[in-house]
Amino acid sequence: MPLGLRIGLTGGIAAGKSTVGARFAALGVPVIDADDVARQVVEPGTPGLAALVRRIGPDILDDHGALDRGKLRERIFTDRPLRRAVEGVIHPRVAEVLTRWTETTDAPYGVLAVPLLFESGMAAMVDRVLVVDVPEDVQLRRIMDRDGWDEAAARAAVASQLDRLERRARAHDCIDNRGTVEELTQAVDALHHRYLKLGGGHLPARHE
């Protein structure tokens, strides 16, 4: 059976999407991460990686024939045509996997964690959108602390995504993640109960 309710989880870079997704998973909610899927569809030997090499060139590969993600990431943040080319290869393949997942996952609701939910057009695949949000200055500080990037690179990463105010305006639900981990957990737990009601069911009991 398909999912009762499809929740699209998104937010700007370093807003805290992974922490939110992990909390939903800890509550027993089915969660699929588009970033994980995006890595899988361009693994060595896949049609996705072959398509990237044809579109962009072999210099995006490392010495072992795998995608050099660090090199590609640095380039796409400052080269919009290149970013569009990469997305044109990866997004349709990711969308196909997510669609199959929603059609075969039997639960009151599930979470599709998609960083570029609006930019990729995948918002059409979900019933509700949950945005995790922090102000831009918090994003920049977290990116620099977490990834060791300089401010210019961090700003380029933020600028490559949808404006945060537009993202918030298009959301059904929003979590402000400027607070503590405990506050974030409480916010997710409250939404969990709401989504269970909207999905018309309950999750199987978890066995610790």
C-alpha positions as CSV (number, residue, x, y, z in Angstrom):
1,M,0.0,0.0,0.0
2,P,1.2,3.6,-0.6
3,L,1.8,6.1,2.1
4,G,-1.2,7.7,3.7
5,L,0.5,11.1,3.8
6,R,3.7,12.3,2.1
7,I,5.6,14.9,4.0
8,G,8.3,16.8,2.1
9,L,11.1,17.9,4.5
10,T,13.3,20.7,3.2
11,G,15.2,23.8,4.3
12,G,18.3,25.8,3.5
13,I,21.8,24.4,3.8
14,A,22.9,23.9,7.5
15,A,19.4,24.6,8.8
16,G,19.1,21.2,10.5
17,K,17.2,19.0,8.1
18,S,19.2,15.9,8.9
19,T,18.6,16.3,12.7
20,V,14.9,16.6,12.0
21,G,14.8,13.6,9.7
22,A,16.7,11.6,12.3
23,R,14.2,12.4,14.9
24,F,11.3,11.3,12.7
25,A,13.1,8.1,12.0
26,A,13.7,7.5,15.7
27,L,9.9,7.8,16.2
28,G,9.5,4.9,13.7
29,V,8.5,7.1,10.8
30,P,9.7,5.9,7.3
31,V,12.2,8.5,6.0
32,I,14.0,8.6,2.7
33,D,16.8,11.1,2.1
34,A,17.2,12.4,-1.4
35,D,20.9,13.2,-0.8
36,D,21.5,9.5,-0.1
37,V,19.5,8.6,-3.3
38,A,21.5,11.2,-5.3
39,R,24.7,9.5,-4.3
40,Q,23.4,6.1,-5.2
41,V,22.3,7.1,-8.7
42,V,25.8,8.2,-9.7
43,E,27.8,5.4,-8.2
44,P,30.5,3.9,-10.4
45,G,29.0,1.8,-13.2
46,T,25.5,3.5,-13.0
47,P,23.8,5.1,-16.0
48,G,23.7,8.3,-13.9
49,L,27.4,8.6,-13.6
50,A,27.9,7.8,-17.3
51,A,25.4,10.6,-18.2
52,L,27.2,13.1,-16.0
53,V,30.5,12.3,-17.7
54,R,29.0,12.7,-21.1
55,R,27.4,16.0,-20.1
56,I,30.3,17.5,-18.2
57,G,33.5,15.6,-18.9
58,P,35.7,13.0,-17.2
59,D,37.5,15.6,-15.1
60,I,34.7,15.2,-12.5
61,L,36.0,11.7,-11.7
62,D,38.7,10.8,-9.1
63,D,41.6,8.5,-9.7
64,H,39.4,5.4,-9.0
65,G,36.7,6.4,-11.5
66,A,34.2,7.6,-8.9
67,L,32.6,11.0,-8.8
68,D,34.7,13.5,-7.1
69,R,32.0,15.1,-5.1
70,G,34.1,17.8,-3.4
71,K,35.4,19.1,-6.7
72,L,32.0,19.0,-8.3
73,R,30.3,20.7,-5.4
74,E,32.8,23.6,-5.4
75,R,32.2,24.1,-9.1
76,I,28.4,24.0,-9.1
77,F,28.0,26.7,-6.4
78,T,29.6,29.3,-8.7
79,D,28.6,28.0,-12.1
80,R,24.9,28.1,-12.7
81,P,24.8,26.4,-16.1
82,L,26.9,23.6,-14.8
83,R,24.6,23.2,-11.8
84,R,21.6,23.0,-14.1
85,A,23.4,20.3,-16.1
86,V,24.1,18.2,-13.1
87,E,20.6,18.6,-11.7
88,G,19.2,17.6,-15.1
89,V,20.9,14.3,-14.8
90,I,20.4,13.6,-11.1
91,H,17.0,15.0,-10.2
92,P,14.9,12.8,-12.6
93,R,16.6,9.7,-11.3
94,V,16.1,10.7,-7.7
95,A,12.4,11.5,-8.4
96,E,11.9,8.0,-9.9
97,V,13.3,6.4,-6.8
98,L,11.3,8.5,-4.4
99,T,8.1,7.8,-6.4
100,R,8.6,4.1,-6.1
101,W,9.3,4.5,-2.4
102,T,6.0,6.4,-1.7
103,E,4.1,3.7,-3.7
104,T,5.5,0.8,-1.8
105,T,5.8,2.1,1.8
106,D,2.8,1.2,3.9
107,A,2.5,3.7,6.8
108,P,0.2,6.5,7.9
109,Y,2.8,9.0,6.8
110,G,6.4,9.1,5.6
111,V,9.0,11.8,5.2
112,L,10.8,12.6,2.0
113,A,13.9,14.7,2.9
114,V,14.7,16.8,-0.2
115,P,17.0,19.8,0.2
116,L,16.0,21.2,-3.2
117,L,12.3,20.2,-2.9
118,F,11.0,23.4,-4.7
119,E,14.0,24.0,-7.0
120,S,13.8,20.4,-8.4
121,G,10.0,20.4,-8.8
122,M,9.6,17.5,-6.4
123,A,7.2,19.5,-4.2
124,A,4.5,18.1,-6.5
125,M,5.2,14.7,-5.1
126,V,4.2,15.5,-1.6
127,D,1.1,16.4,0.3
128,R,2.6,18.8,2.8
129,V,5.9,20.6,3.1
130,L,7.8,21.0,6.3
131,V,10.6,23.6,6.2
132,V,13.4,23.8,8.8
133,D,14.6,27.4,8.9
134,V,17.3,29.5,10.4
135,P,18.4,33.1,9.6
136,E,21.1,33.4,7.0
137,D,23.8,34.5,9.5
138,V,23.2,31.3,11.4
139,Q,23.5,29.3,8.2
140,L,26.8,30.9,7.3
141,R,28.3,30.4,10.8
142,R,27.2,26.7,10.8
143,I,28.6,26.1,7.3
144,M,31.9,27.6,8.1
145,D,32.2,25.8,11.4
146,R,31.0,22.4,10.0
147,D,32.7,22.3,6.6
148,G,35.6,24.6,7.2
149,W,34.6,26.8,4.3
150,D,35.5,30.5,4.1
151,E,32.7,33.1,4.1
152,A,32.6,33.6,0.3
153,A,32.1,29.8,-0.3
154,A,29.4,29.7,2.4
155,R,27.6,32.6,0.9
156,A,27.8,31.0,-2.6
157,A,26.2,27.9,-1.2
158,V,23.3,29.8,0.4
159,A,22.8,31.9,-2.7
160,S,22.5,28.7,-4.9
161,Q,19.3,27.8,-3.1
162,L,15.8,29.2,-3.0
163,D,15.4,32.4,-0.9
164,R,14.6,31.3,2.6
165,L,11.6,33.7,2.9
166,E,10.1,32.3,-0.3
167,R,10.7,28.8,1.0
168,R,8.9,29.6,4.3
169,A,6.0,31.2,2.4
170,R,5.5,28.0,0.4
171,A,5.6,25.7,3.5
172,H,2.6,24.2,5.3
173,D,4.6,23.8,8.4
174,C,7.8,25.4,9.6
175,I,10.3,24.7,12.4
176,D,12.6,27.6,13.5
177,N,15.8,25.8,14.5
178,R,17.6,28.6,16.3
179,G,17.0,27.0,19.6
180,T,18.3,23.9,21.5
181,V,18.2,20.3,20.3
182,E,15.6,19.7,23.0
183,E,13.3,22.4,21.5
184,L,13.8,21.0,18.1
185,T,12.9,17.5,19.3
186,Q,9.7,18.8,20.9
187,A,8.7,20.6,17.7
188,V,9.2,17.4,15.7
189,D,7.3,15.3,18.2
190,A,4.3,17.7,18.1
191,L,4.3,17.5,14.3
192,H,4.6,13.7,14.5
193,H,1.3,13.5,16.4
194,R,-0.4,15.9,14.0
195,Y,0.8,14.0,10.9
196,L,-0.4,10.7,12.4
197,K,-3.9,12.1,12.7
198,L,-3.8,13.6,9.2
199,G,-2.6,10.2,7.9
200,G,-5.4,8.4,9.6
201,G,-3.5,5.7,11.4
202,H,-0.7,4.8,13.8
203,L,2.7,3.4,13.4
204,P,3.6,-0.2,14.5
205,A,5.0,-0.4,18.0
206,R,8.8,-0.2,18.1
207,H,10.7,-2.9,20.0
208,E,13.8,-1.5,21.7
